[in-house]
């Protein structure tokens, strides 16, 4: 009887951990999703390289800025399809950014695999940072509008698979 109750407790503990792991992330603000979905990839803007490393760790990415510049109010594009607004990319390693915070033109989040559906995950193969307008503008910009008024930088991707 004692062995049975220990076994039952172990099964309950495993189920509880599995349920916590299946918890979905907090939904994004609808206005932000609409804004990001309305942006278009700035393909007319010539891309230059920038010494910022993008490292994927599961459902998160970390940016490591190896330049001497802090980037504020920028947009990060993944695979030329998913975009997220990033308030600041400090010198050194930034905090982690959830991949589900990157939205495509249909308002869908970046596909991240789940416990029982790891094949649903997309790799990060290309990451770019987009700065619109001129340096010193008031931050009201047209990131991704396709006007060609900004600067697009290619970033170095490490560990792109989820």
HUHU-V292900 format. One record per helix or strand. SS is the DSSP state (A for helix, B for strand). FROM is the first residue (numbers start at 1). LEN is the number of residues. Records with the same first field share a line. If there is no record, write none. Layout:
SS->FROM-LEN + FROM-LEN
This chain:
A->2-20 + 30-8 + 99-3 + 118-3
B->47-11 + 60-6 + 71-8 + 82-8 + 92-7 + 103-1 + 109-1 + 114-1 + 117-1 + 127-5 + 151-8
